Amino acid sequence: MPQYDYVCQDCGAQFEVRLSISDYSDNPLRPCTSCGSEKTVRVFSGFNVVTSRSGGDNPSSGCGPACGPGCCA
């Protein structure tokens, strides 16, 4: 389930909410978990992607043989 990050414009608290995509689509605004204020905004944070690579030095299994982090960008 996706995690959405918010910050309260009244008290400055940052909080996370886990919602299904359909629940978020129905109502993307969430009250502050600290003070209950409705004046919150969604903030975007970084994320991690975990991948696995098989095939060793096979060029068809990625962007090239022995490619290290960032070499495909």
mmCIF file as gemmi writes it, N, C-alpha and C atoms, coordinates in Angstrom:
data_model
loop_
_atom_site.group_PDB
_atom_site.id
_atom_site.type_symbol
_atom_site.label_atom_id
_atom_site.label_alt_id
_atom_site.label_comp_id
_atom_site.label_asym_id
_atom_site.label_entity_id
_atom_site.label_seq_id
_atom_site.pdbx_PDB_ins_code
_atom_site.Cartn_x
_atom_site.Cartn_y
_atom_site.Cartn_z
_atom_site.occupancy
_atom_site.B_iso_or_equiv
_atom_site.pdbx_formal_charge
_atom_site.auth_seq_id
_atom_site.auth_asym_id
_atom_site.pdbx_PDB_model_num
ATOM 1 N N . MET Axp A 1 ? 0.853 -1.163 0 1 0 ? 1 A 1
ATOM 2 C CA . MET Axp A 1 ? 0 0 0 1 0 ? 1 A 1
ATOM 3 C C . MET Axp A 1 ? 0.905 1.234 0 1 0 ? 1 A 1
ATOM 4 N N . PRO Axp A 2 ? 0.605 2.216 -0.837 1 0 ? 2 A 1
ATOM 5 C CA . PRO Axp A 2 ? 1.446 3.414 -0.901 1 0 ? 2 A 1
ATOM 6 C C . PRO Axp A 2 ? 1.422 4.217 0.393 1 0 ? 2 A 1
ATOM 7 N N . GLN Axp A 3 ? 2.525 4.877 0.645 1 0 ? 3 A 1
ATOM 8 C CA . GLN Axp A 3 ? 2.66 5.744 1.807 1 0 ? 3 A 1
ATOM 9 C C . GLN Axp A 3 ? 2.717 7.186 1.314 1 0 ? 3 A 1
ATOM 10 N N . TYR Axp A 4 ? 1.92 8.05 1.903 1 0 ? 4 A 1
ATOM 11 C CA . TYR Axp A 4 ? 1.876 9.455 1.531 1 0 ? 4 A 1
ATOM 12 C C . TYR Axp A 4 ? 2.366 10.288 2.704 1 0 ? 4 A 1
ATOM 13 N N . ASP Axp A 5 ? 3.227 11.26 2.434 1 0 ? 5 A 1
ATOM 14 C CA . ASP Axp A 5 ? 3.795 12.117 3.465 1 0 ? 5 A 1
ATOM 15 C C . ASP Axp A 5 ? 3.115 13.479 3.424 1 0 ? 5 A 1
ATOM 16 N N . TYR Axp A 6 ? 2.808 13.991 4.621 1 0 ? 6 A 1
ATOM 17 C CA . TYR Axp A 6 ? 2.131 15.271 4.76 1 0 ? 6 A 1
ATOM 18 C C . TYR Axp A 6 ? 2.857 16.131 5.778 1 0 ? 6 A 1
ATOM 19 N N . VAL Axp A 7 ? 2.609 17.443 5.718 1 0 ? 7 A 1
ATOM 20 C CA . VAL Axp A 7 ? 3.059 18.368 6.745 1 0 ? 7 A 1
ATOM 21 C C . VAL Axp A 7 ? 1.884 19.282 7.082 1 0 ? 7 A 1
ATOM 22 N N . CYS Axp A 8 ? 1.737 19.565 8.375 1 0 ? 8 A 1
ATOM 23 C CA . CYS Axp A 8 ? 0.647 20.411 8.854 1 0 ? 8 A 1
ATOM 24 C C . CYS Axp A 8 ? 1.074 21.872 8.761 1 0 ? 8 A 1
ATOM 25 N N . GLN Axp A 9 ? 0.236 22.706 8.195 1 0 ? 9 A 1
ATOM 26 C CA . GLN Axp A 9 ? 0.545 24.125 8.066 1 0 ? 9 A 1
ATOM 27 C C . GLN Axp A 9 ? 0.279 24.879 9.366 1 0 ? 9 A 1
ATOM 28 N N . ASP Axp A 10 ? -0.44 24.28 10.305 1 0 ? 10 A 1
ATOM 29 C CA . ASP Axp A 10 ? -0.698 24.933 11.586 1 0 ? 10 A 1
ATOM 30 C C . ASP Axp A 10 ? 0.391 24.631 12.62 1 0 ? 10 A 1
ATOM 31 N N . CYS Axp A 11 ? 0.69 23.352 12.849 1 0 ? 11 A 1
ATOM 32 C CA . CYS Axp A 11 ? 1.646 23.011 13.911 1 0 ? 11 A 1
ATOM 33 C C . CYS Axp A 11 ? 3.008 22.574 13.387 1 0 ? 11 A 1
ATOM 34 N N . GLY Axp A 12 ? 3.135 22.352 12.068 1 0 ? 12 A 1
ATOM 35 C CA . GLY Axp A 12 ? 4.419 21.973 11.483 1 0 ? 12 A 1
ATOM 36 C C . GLY Axp A 12 ? 4.763 20.498 11.582 1 0 ? 12 A 1
ATOM 37 N N . ALA Axp A 13 ? 3.855 19.703 12.131 1 0 ? 13 A 1
ATOM 38 C CA . ALA Axp A 13 ? 4.118 18.261 12.268 1 0 ? 13 A 1
ATOM 39 C C . ALA Axp A 13 ? 4.19 17.601 10.894 1 0 ? 13 A 1
ATOM 40 N N . GLN Axp A 14 ? 5.087 16.639 10.777 1 0 ? 14 A 1
ATOM 41 C CA . GLN Axp A 14 ? 5.166 15.819 9.571 1 0 ? 14 A 1
ATOM 42 C C . GLN Axp A 14 ? 4.64 14.444 9.928 1 0 ? 14 A 1
ATOM 43 N N . PHE Axp A 15 ? 3.836 13.865 9.031 1 0 ? 15 A 1
ATOM 44 C CA . PHE Axp A 15 ? 3.276 12.549 9.305 1 0 ? 15 A 1
ATOM 45 C C . PHE Axp A 15 ? 3.079 11.78 8.015 1 0 ? 15 A 1
ATOM 46 N N . GLU Axp A 16 ? 2.948 10.466 8.166 1 0 ? 16 A 1
ATOM 47 C CA . GLU Axp A 16 ? 2.779 9.556 7.033 1 0 ? 16 A 1
ATOM 48 C C . GLU Axp A 16 ? 1.42 8.885 7.135 1 0 ? 16 A 1
ATOM 49 N N . VAL Axp A 17 ? 0.83 8.623 5.979 1 0 ? 17 A 1
ATOM 50 C CA . VAL Axp A 17 ? -0.445 7.92 5.923 1 0 ? 17 A 1
ATOM 51 C C . VAL Axp A 17 ? -0.32 6.833 4.857 1 0 ? 17 A 1
ATOM 52 N N . ARG Axp A 18 ? -0.696 5.625 5.201 1 0 ? 18 A 1
ATOM 53 C CA . ARG Axp A 18 ? -0.731 4.523 4.224 1 0 ? 18 A 1
ATOM 54 C C . ARG Axp A 18 ? -2.168 4.364 3.76 1 0 ? 18 A 1
ATOM 55 N N . LEU Axp A 19 ? -2.359 4.509 2.446 1 0 ? 19 A 1
ATOM 56 C CA . LEU Axp A 19 ? -3.693 4.428 1.854 1 0 ? 19 A 1
ATOM 57 C C . LEU Axp A 19 ? -3.631 3.646 0.56 1 0 ? 19 A 1
ATOM 58 N N . SER Axp A 20 ? -4.724 2.988 0.234 1 0 ? 20 A 1
ATOM 59 C CA . SER Axp A 20 ? -4.804 2.374 -1.092 1 0 ? 20 A 1
ATOM 60 C C . SER Axp A 20 ? -4.898 3.513 -2.103 1 0 ? 20 A 1
ATOM 61 N N . ILE Axp A 21 ? -4.562 3.231 -3.321 1 0 ? 21 A 1
ATOM 62 C CA . ILE Axp A 21 ? -4.618 4.257 -4.368 1 0 ? 21 A 1
ATOM 63 C C . ILE Axp A 21 ? -6.043 4.756 -4.542 1 0 ? 21 A 1
ATOM 64 N N . SER Axp A 22 ? -7.029 3.873 -4.455 1 0 ? 22 A 1
ATOM 65 C CA . SER Axp A 22 ? -8.42 4.311 -4.62 1 0 ? 22 A 1
ATOM 66 C C . SER Axp A 22 ? -8.868 5.187 -3.452 1 0 ? 22 A 1
ATOM 67 N N . ASP Axp A 23 ? -8.452 4.865 -2.214 1 0 ? 23 A 1
ATOM 68 C CA . ASP Axp A 23 ? -8.79 5.716 -1.066 1 0 ? 23 A 1
ATOM 69 C C . ASP Axp A 23 ? -8.152 7.098 -1.207 1 0 ? 23 A 1
ATOM 70 N N . TYR Axp A 24 ? -6.898 7.127 -1.67 1 0 ? 24 A 1
ATOM 71 C CA . TYR Axp A 24 ? -6.231 8.412 -1.873 1 0 ? 24 A 1
ATOM 72 C C . TYR Axp A 24 ? -6.941 9.211 -2.968 1 0 ? 24 A 1
ATOM 73 N N . SER Axp A 25 ? -7.341 8.534 -4.037 1 0 ? 25 A 1
ATOM 74 C CA . SER Axp A 25 ? -8.039 9.217 -5.139 1 0 ? 25 A 1
ATOM 75 C C . SER Axp A 25 ? -9.365 9.806 -4.681 1 0 ? 25 A 1
ATOM 76 N N . ASP Axp A 26 ? -10.063 9.106 -3.785 1 0 ? 26 A 1
ATOM 77 C CA . ASP Axp A 26 ? -11.34 9.588 -3.27 1 0 ? 26 A 1
ATOM 78 C C . ASP Axp A 26 ? -11.169 10.832 -2.403 1 0 ? 26 A 1
ATOM 79 N N . ASN Axp A 27 ? -10.09 10.889 -1.605 1 0 ? 27 A 1
ATOM 80 C CA . ASN Axp A 27 ? -9.871 12.024 -0.709 1 0 ? 27 A 1
ATOM 81 C C . ASN Axp A 27 ? -8.38 12.147 -0.406 1 0 ? 27 A 1
ATOM 82 N N . PRO Axp A 28 ? -7.638 12.96 -1.178 1 0 ? 28 A 1
ATOM 83 C CA . PRO Axp A 28 ? -6.192 13.066 -0.96 1 0 ? 28 A 1
ATOM 84 C C . PRO Axp A 28 ? -5.807 13.904 0.263 1 0 ? 28 A 1
ATOM 85 N N . LEU Axp A 29 ? -6.723 14.712 0.806 1 0 ? 29 A 1
ATOM 86 C CA . LEU Axp A 29 ? -6.402 15.544 1.959 1 0 ? 29 A 1
ATOM 87 C C . LEU Axp A 29 ? -6.632 14.768 3.245 1 0 ? 29 A 1
ATOM 88 N N . ARG Axp A 30 ? -5.695 14.867 4.181 1 0 ? 30 A 1
ATOM 89 C CA . ARG Axp A 30 ? -5.776 14.15 5.449 1 0 ? 30 A 1
ATOM 90 C C . ARG Axp A 30 ? -5.553 15.113 6.597 1 0 ? 30 A 1
ATOM 91 N N . PRO Axp A 31 ? -6.3 14.958 7.701 1 0 ? 31 A 1
ATOM 92 C CA . PRO Axp A 31 ? -6.084 15.826 8.863 1 0 ? 31 A 1
ATOM 93 C C . PRO Axp A 31 ? -4.772 15.492 9.568 1 0 ? 31 A 1
ATOM 94 N N . CYS Axp A 32 ? -4.216 16.479 10.243 1 0 ? 32 A 1
ATOM 95 C CA . CYS Axp A 32 ? -2.976 16.314 10.989 1 0 ? 32 A 1
ATOM 96 C C . CYS Axp A 32 ? -3.184 15.296 12.109 1 0 ? 32 A 1
ATOM 97 N N . THR Axp A 33 ? -2.233 14.405 12.243 1 0 ? 33 A 1
ATOM 98 C CA . THR Axp A 33 ? -2.317 13.395 13.294 1 0 ? 33 A 1
ATOM 99 C C . THR Axp A 33 ? -1.928 13.952 14.657 1 0 ? 33 A 1
ATOM 100 N N . SER Axp A 34 ? -1.321 15.142 14.697 1 0 ? 34 A 1
ATOM 101 C CA . SER Axp A 34 ? -0.932 15.751 15.978 1 0 ? 34 A 1
ATOM 102 C C . SER Axp A 34 ? -1.989 16.689 16.523 1 0 ? 34 A 1
ATOM 103 N N . CYS Axp A 35 ? -2.456 17.637 15.673 1 0 ? 35 A 1
ATOM 104 C CA . CYS Axp A 35 ? -3.376 18.657 16.178 1 0 ? 35 A 1
ATOM 105 C C . CYS Axp A 35 ? -4.782 18.559 15.585 1 0 ? 35 A 1
ATOM 106 N N . GLY Axp A 36 ? -4.961 17.717 14.56 1 0 ? 36 A 1
ATOM 107 C CA . GLY Axp A 36 ? -6.277 17.549 13.95 1 0 ? 36 A 1
ATOM 108 C C . GLY Axp A 36 ? -6.633 18.583 12.903 1 0 ? 36 A 1
ATOM 109 N N . SER Axp A 37 ? -5.722 19.506 12.623 1 0 ? 37 A 1
ATOM 110 C CA . SER Axp A 37 ? -5.983 20.557 11.639 1 0 ? 37 A 1
ATOM 111 C C . SER Axp A 37 ? -6.228 19.964 10.253 1 0 ? 37 A 1
ATOM 112 N N . GLU Axp A 38 ? -7.085 20.609 9.498 1 0 ? 38 A 1
ATOM 113 C CA . GLU Axp A 38 ? -7.348 20.204 8.115 1 0 ? 38 A 1
ATOM 114 C C . GLU Axp A 38 ? -6.395 20.911 7.147 1 0 ? 38 A 1
ATOM 115 N N . LYS Axp A 39 ? -5.553 21.82 7.666 1 0 ? 39 A 1
ATOM 116 C CA . LYS Axp A 39 ? -4.627 22.58 6.827 1 0 ? 39 A 1
ATOM 117 C C . LYS Axp A 39 ? -3.322 21.803 6.669 1 0 ? 39 A 1
ATOM 118 N N . THR Axp A 40 ? -3.371 20.755 5.861 1 0 ? 40 A 1
ATOM 119 C CA . THR Axp A 40 ? -2.195 19.937 5.6 1 0 ? 40 A 1
ATOM 120 C C . THR Axp A 40 ? -1.911 19.928 4.111 1 0 ? 40 A 1
ATOM 121 N N . VAL Axp A 41 ? -0.662 19.71 3.781 1 0 ? 41 A 1
ATOM 122 C CA . VAL Axp A 41 ? -0.253 19.592 2.383 1 0 ? 41 A 1
ATOM 123 C C . VAL Axp A 41 ? 0.592 18.334 2.233 1 0 ? 41 A 1
ATOM 124 N N . ARG Axp A 42 ? 0.46 17.737 1.086 1 0 ? 42 A 1
ATOM 125 C CA . ARG Axp A 42 ? 1.26 16.544 0.805 1 0 ? 42 A 1
ATOM 126 C C . ARG Axp A 42 ? 2.648 16.981 0.374 1 0 ? 42 A 1
ATOM 127 N N . VAL Axp A 43 ? 3.656 16.299 0.883 1 0 ? 43 A 1
ATOM 128 C CA . VAL Axp A 43 ? 5.034 16.566 0.489 1 0 ? 43 A 1
ATOM 129 C C . VAL Axp A 43 ? 5.584 15.322 -0.188 1 0 ? 43 A 1
ATOM 130 N N . PHE Axp A 44 ? 6.527 15.526 -1.067 1 0 ? 44 A 1
ATOM 131 C CA . PHE Axp A 44 ? 7.112 14.413 -1.798 1 0 ? 44 A 1
ATOM 132 C C . PHE Axp A 44 ? 8.492 14.119 -1.24 1 0 ? 44 A 1
ATOM 133 N N . SER Axp A 45 ? 8.712 12.874 -0.919 1 0 ? 45 A 1
ATOM 134 C CA . SER Axp A 45 ? 9.989 12.465 -0.356 1 0 ? 45 A 1
ATOM 135 C C . SER Axp A 45 ? 10.669 11.506 -1.318 1 0 ? 45 A 1
ATOM 136 N N . GLY Axp A 46 ? 11.922 11.227 -1.043 1 0 ? 46 A 1
ATOM 137 C CA . GLY Axp A 46 ? 12.665 10.283 -1.852 1 0 ? 46 A 1
ATOM 138 C C . GLY Axp A 46 ? 12.138 8.875 -1.664 1 0 ? 46 A 1
ATOM 139 N N . PHE Axp A 47 ? 12.539 7.981 -2.523 1 0 ? 47 A 1
ATOM 140 C CA . PHE Axp A 47 ? 12.11 6.6 -2.418 1 0 ? 47 A 1
ATOM 141 C C . PHE Axp A 47 ? 13.226 5.689 -2.865 1 0 ? 47 A 1
ATOM 142 N N . ASN Axp A 48 ? 13.147 4.452 -2.472 1 0 ? 48 A 1
ATOM 143 C CA . ASN Axp A 48 ? 14.131 3.44 -2.845 1 0 ? 48 A 1
ATOM 144 C C . ASN Axp A 48 ? 13.513 2.468 -3.825 1 0 ? 48 A 1
ATOM 145 N N . VAL Axp A 49 ? 14.343 2.002 -4.736 1 0 ? 49 A 1
ATOM 146 C CA . VAL Axp A 49 ? 13.922 0.97 -5.674 1 0 ? 49 A 1
ATOM 147 C C . VAL Axp A 49 ? 14.897 -0.185 -5.542 1 0 ? 49 A 1
ATOM 148 N N . VAL Axp A 50 ? 14.369 -1.367 -5.313 1 0 ? 50 A 1
ATOM 149 C CA . VAL Axp A 50 ? 15.206 -2.549 -5.199 1 0 ? 50 A 1
ATOM 150 C C . VAL Axp A 50 ? 15.021 -3.37 -6.457 1 0 ? 50 A 1
ATOM 151 N N . THR Axp A 51 ? 16.121 -3.667 -7.116 1 0 ? 51 A 1
ATOM 152 C CA . THR Axp A 51 ? 16.062 -4.473 -8.326 1 0 ? 51 A 1
ATOM 153 C C . THR Axp A 51 ? 17.05 -5.623 -8.199 1 0 ? 51 A 1
ATOM 154 N N . SER Axp A 52 ? 16.833 -6.626 -8.999 1 0 ? 52 A 1
ATOM 155 C CA . SER Axp A 52 ? 17.806 -7.708 -9.063 1 0 ? 52 A 1
ATOM 156 C C . SER Axp A 52 ? 18.244 -7.837 -10.505 1 0 ? 52 A 1
ATOM 157 N N . ARG Axp A 53 ? 19.439 -8.26 -10.687 1 0 ? 53 A 1
ATOM 158 C CA . ARG Axp A 53 ? 19.987 -8.365 -12.032 1 0 ? 53 A 1
ATOM 159 C C . ARG Axp A 53 ? 20.543 -9.772 -12.191 1 0 ? 53 A 1
ATOM 160 N N . SER Axp A 54 ? 20.123 -10.44 -13.22 1 0 ? 54 A 1
ATOM 161 C CA . SER Axp A 54 ? 20.643 -11.782 -13.477 1 0 ? 54 A 1
ATOM 162 C C . SER Axp A 54 ? 21.29 -11.8 -14.85 1 0 ? 54 A 1
ATOM 163 N N . GLY Axp A 55 ? 22.077 -12.775 -15.103 1 0 ? 55 A 1
ATOM 164 C CA . GLY Axp A 55 ? 22.685 -12.919 -16.415 1 0 ? 55 A 1
ATOM 165 C C . GLY Axp A 55 ? 24.127 -12.483 -16.471 1 0 ? 55 A 1
ATOM 166 N N . GLY Axp A 56 ? 24.678 -11.997 -15.386 1 0 ? 56 A 1
ATOM 167 C CA . GLY Axp A 56 ? 26.095 -11.643 -15.36 1 0 ? 56 A 1
ATOM 168 C C . GLY Axp A 56 ? 26.439 -10.566 -16.354 1 0 ? 56 A 1
ATOM 169 N N . ASP Axp A 57 ? 27.356 -10.872 -17.266 1 0 ? 57 A 1
ATOM 170 C CA . ASP Axp A 57 ? 27.825 -9.887 -18.244 1 0 ? 57 A 1
ATOM 171 C C . ASP Axp A 57 ? 27.03 -9.92 -19.539 1 0 ? 57 A 1
ATOM 172 N N . ASN Axp A 58 ? 25.869 -10.516 -19.538 1 0 ? 58 A 1
ATOM 173 C CA . ASN Axp A 58 ? 25.021 -10.569 -20.719 1 0 ? 58 A 1
ATOM 174 C C . ASN Axp A 58 ? 24.444 -9.189 -20.993 1 0 ? 58 A 1
ATOM 175 N N . PRO Axp A 59 ? 24.798 -8.535 -22.116 1 0 ? 59 A 1
ATOM 176 C CA . PRO Axp A 59 ? 24.31 -7.19 -22.388 1 0 ? 59 A 1
ATOM 177 C C . PRO Axp A 59 ? 22.798 -7.071 -22.436 1 0 ? 59 A 1
ATOM 178 N N . SER Axp A 60 ? 22.108 -8.171 -22.679 1 0 ? 60 A 1
ATOM 179 C CA . SER Axp A 60 ? 20.659 -8.074 -22.742 1 0 ? 60 A 1
ATOM 180 C C . SER Axp A 60 ? 20.022 -8.062 -21.355 1 0 ? 60 A 1
ATOM 181 N N . SER Axp A 61 ? 20.808 -8.204 -20.289 1 0 ? 61 A 1
ATOM 182 C CA . SER Axp A 61 ? 20.258 -8.243 -18.943 1 0 ? 61 A 1
ATOM 183 C C . SER Axp A 61 ? 20.526 -6.935 -18.195 1 0 ? 61 A 1
ATOM 184 N N . GLY Axp A 62 ? 20.36 -5.836 -18.853 1 0 ? 62 A 1
ATOM 185 C CA . GLY Axp A 62 ? 20.58 -4.53 -18.226 1 0 ? 62 A 1
ATOM 186 C C . GLY Axp A 62 ? 21.034 -3.565 -19.28 1 0 ? 62 A 1
ATOM 187 N N . CYS Axp A 63 ? 21.838 -2.607 -18.879 1 0 ? 63 A 1
ATOM 188 C CA . CYS Axp A 63 ? 22.254 -1.592 -19.846 1 0 ? 63 A 1
ATOM 189 C C . CYS Axp A 63 ? 23.643 -1.866 -20.41 1 0 ? 63 A 1
ATOM 190 N N . GLY Axp A 64 ? 24.263 -2.933 -20.002 1 0 ? 64 A 1
ATOM 191 C CA . GLY Axp A 64 ? 25.571 -3.263 -20.556 1 0 ? 64 A 1
ATOM 192 C C . GLY Axp A 64 ? 26.369 -4.119 -19.603 1 0 ? 64 A 1
ATOM 193 N N . PRO Axp A 65 ? 27.467 -4.677 -20.073 1 0 ? 65 A 1
ATOM 194 C CA . PRO Axp A 65 ? 28.264 -5.55 -19.236 1 0 ? 65 A 1
ATOM 195 C C . PRO Axp A 65 ? 28.962 -4.776 -18.118 1 0 ? 65 A 1
ATOM 196 N N . ALA Axp A 66 ? 28.979 -5.37 -16.928 1 0 ? 66 A 1
ATOM 197 C CA . ALA Axp A 66 ? 29.691 -4.837 -15.764 1 0 ? 66 A 1
ATOM 198 C C . ALA Axp A 66 ? 29.334 -3.385 -15.475 1 0 ? 66 A 1
ATOM 199 N N . CYS Axp A 67 ? 28.076 -3.059 -15.662 1 0 ? 67 A 1
ATOM 200 C CA . CYS Axp A 67 ? 27.625 -1.693 -15.432 1 0 ? 67 A 1
ATOM 201 C C . CYS Axp A 67 ? 27.493 -1.453 -13.936 1 0 ? 67 A 1
ATOM 202 N N . GLY Axp A 68 ? 28.057 -0.39 -13.45 1 0 ? 68 A 1
ATOM 203 C CA . GLY Axp A 68 ? 27.949 -0.044 -12.034 1 0 ? 68 A 1
ATOM 204 C C . GLY Axp A 68 ? 26.829 0.946 -11.807 1 0 ? 68 A 1
ATOM 205 N N . PRO Axp A 69 ? 26.61 1.334 -10.577 1 0 ? 69 A 1
ATOM 206 C CA . PRO Axp A 69 ? 25.547 2.279 -10.241 1 0 ? 69 A 1
ATOM 207 C C . PRO Axp A 69 ? 25.699 3.593 -11.002 1 0 ? 69 A 1
ATOM 208 N N . GLY Axp A 70 ? 24.642 4.032 -11.637 1 0 ? 70 A 1
ATOM 209 C CA . GLY Axp A 70 ? 24.631 5.325 -12.313 1 0 ? 70 A 1
ATOM 210 C C . GLY Axp A 70 ? 25.202 5.343 -13.708 1 0 ? 70 A 1
ATOM 211 N N . CYS Axp A 71 ? 25.686 4.225 -14.228 1 0 ? 71 A 1
ATOM 212 C CA . CYS Axp A 71 ? 26.327 4.283 -15.55 1 0 ? 71 A 1
ATOM 213 C C . CYS Axp A 71 ? 25.314 4.327 -16.689 1 0 ? 71 A 1
ATOM 214 N N . CYS Axp A 72 ? 24.068 4.029 -16.422 1 0 ? 72 A 1
ATOM 215 C CA . CYS Axp A 72 ? 23.063 4.019 -17.479 1 0 ? 72 A 1
ATOM 216 C C . CYS Axp A 72 ? 22.379 5.372 -17.644 1 0 ? 72 A 1
ATOM 217 N N . ALA Axp A 73 ? 22.585 6.258 -16.71 1 0 ? 73 A 1
ATOM 218 C CA . ALA Axp A 73 ? 21.872 7.533 -16.725 1 0 ? 73 A 1
ATOM 219 C C . ALA Axp A 73 ? 22.435 8.456 -17.69 1 0 ? 73 A 1
